[in-house]
Amino acid sequence: MTQFADWKAIGTHTKKSFGKLGKNHPKMLEAYGNLDEAINAEGLDAKTKELIAIAVAVTTRCESCIAVHTEKALAAGASDAEIAGALATAISLNAGATYAYALRAMEAVEQHKGE
């Protein structure tokens, strides 16, 4: 039987870990906080940012990010359908990137054959 991750526990652990690292490297934590503050100051609404964050979290394979940003997306009012749409976009872009790099690999093959 497949065992699923405890996403709430992962999110809690991630938040606690940020605090621990911040105690040992406060300037880094402050800089990271400033980055988060800067993206919230203008531009997209919170729900859209969180949907993007979920898609990026999946493409970068960041479990901590998935845990934190799914919680934030729900709190920002994202529906299951909107989250699924963001995930479908991530799947599509990964497939597209793989396709584009496959073309580059074929170029490499052609160059090697020509040598």
C-alpha positions as CSV (number, residue, x, y, z in Angstrom):
1,M,0.0,0.0,0.0
2,T,1.3,3.5,-0.9
3,Q,2.0,5.7,2.0
4,F,1.3,9.4,1.4
5,A,3.3,12.3,2.9
6,D,1.9,14.2,5.9
7,W,1.9,17.5,4.1
8,K,0.8,19.4,7.2
9,A,3.7,18.0,9.2
10,I,6.1,18.9,6.3
11,G,4.8,22.5,6.3
12,T,5.1,22.8,10.1
13,H,8.6,21.3,10.0
14,T,9.6,23.7,7.2
15,K,8.4,26.8,9.1
16,K,10.2,25.7,12.3
17,S,13.4,25.0,10.3
18,F,13.3,28.5,8.8
19,G,13.4,29.9,12.3
20,K,16.3,27.7,13.4
21,L,18.4,28.6,10.3
22,G,17.4,32.3,10.8
23,K,18.8,32.2,14.4
24,N,22.2,31.1,13.0
25,H,22.1,33.3,9.9
26,P,19.7,36.2,10.5
27,K,20.9,38.3,7.6
28,M,19.9,35.5,5.2
29,L,16.5,35.1,6.8
30,E,16.0,38.9,6.6
31,A,17.0,39.0,2.9
32,Y,14.6,36.1,2.2
33,G,11.8,37.9,4.0
34,N,12.5,41.0,2.1
35,L,12.2,39.1,-1.2
36,D,8.9,37.7,-0.1
37,E,7.8,41.2,1.0
38,A,8.9,42.7,-2.3
39,I,6.8,40.2,-4.4
40,N,3.8,40.9,-2.3
41,A,4.1,44.7,-2.6
42,E,2.9,44.9,-6.2
43,G,1.7,42.9,-9.1
44,L,-0.3,39.7,-8.9
45,D,-3.0,38.9,-6.3
46,A,-2.2,36.4,-3.5
47,K,-4.1,33.5,-5.0
48,T,-2.4,33.8,-8.4
49,K,1.0,34.0,-6.8
50,E,0.3,30.9,-4.8
51,L,-1.0,29.0,-7.9
52,I,2.3,29.9,-9.6
53,A,4.2,28.9,-6.5
54,I,2.6,25.4,-6.5
55,A,3.4,24.9,-10.2
56,V,7.0,26.0,-9.6
57,A,7.2,23.8,-6.5
58,V,6.2,20.8,-8.6
59,T,8.7,21.5,-11.4
60,T,11.5,22.1,-8.9
61,R,10.5,19.0,-6.8
62,C,10.4,21.0,-3.6
63,E,8.3,19.1,-1.1
64,S,8.5,21.9,1.5
65,C,7.3,24.4,-1.1
66,I,4.4,22.1,-2.0
67,A,3.4,21.8,1.6
68,V,3.6,25.5,2.3
69,H,2.1,26.9,-0.9
70,T,-0.8,24.5,-1.2
71,E,-1.9,25.7,2.3
72,K,-1.4,29.3,1.3
73,A,-3.3,28.8,-2.0
74,L,-6.3,27.4,-0.2
75,A,-6.2,30.2,2.4
76,A,-6.1,32.7,-0.5
77,G,-9.3,31.1,-1.9
78,A,-7.9,28.9,-4.7
79,S,-10.3,26.1,-5.7
80,D,-9.4,22.5,-6.4
81,A,-10.0,23.2,-10.1
82,E,-7.6,26.2,-10.1
83,I,-4.9,24.2,-8.3
84,A,-5.4,21.4,-10.8
85,G,-5.1,23.9,-13.6
86,A,-1.8,25.2,-12.2
87,L,-0.5,21.6,-11.9
88,A,-1.6,20.8,-15.4
89,T,0.3,23.9,-16.6
90,A,3.4,22.7,-14.8
91,I,3.1,19.2,-16.4
92,S,2.7,20.8,-19.8
93,L,5.7,23.1,-19.4
94,N,7.9,20.2,-18.2
95,A,6.8,18.2,-21.2
96,G,7.6,21.1,-23.4
97,A,11.0,21.7,-21.9
98,T,11.8,18.0,-22.3
99,Y,10.7,18.2,-26.0
100,A,12.9,21.3,-26.5
101,Y,15.9,19.7,-24.9
102,A,15.3,16.5,-26.9
103,L,15.7,18.6,-30.0
104,R,19.1,19.9,-28.7
105,A,20.2,16.3,-28.0
106,M,19.3,15.4,-31.7
107,E,21.5,18.4,-32.7
108,A,24.3,17.0,-30.7
109,V,23.9,13.6,-32.4
110,E,24.0,15.3,-35.8
111,Q,27.1,17.2,-34.9
112,H,28.9,14.1,-33.6
113,K,28.0,12.2,-36.7
114,G,29.4,15.1,-38.8
115,E,32.8,15.0,-37.1
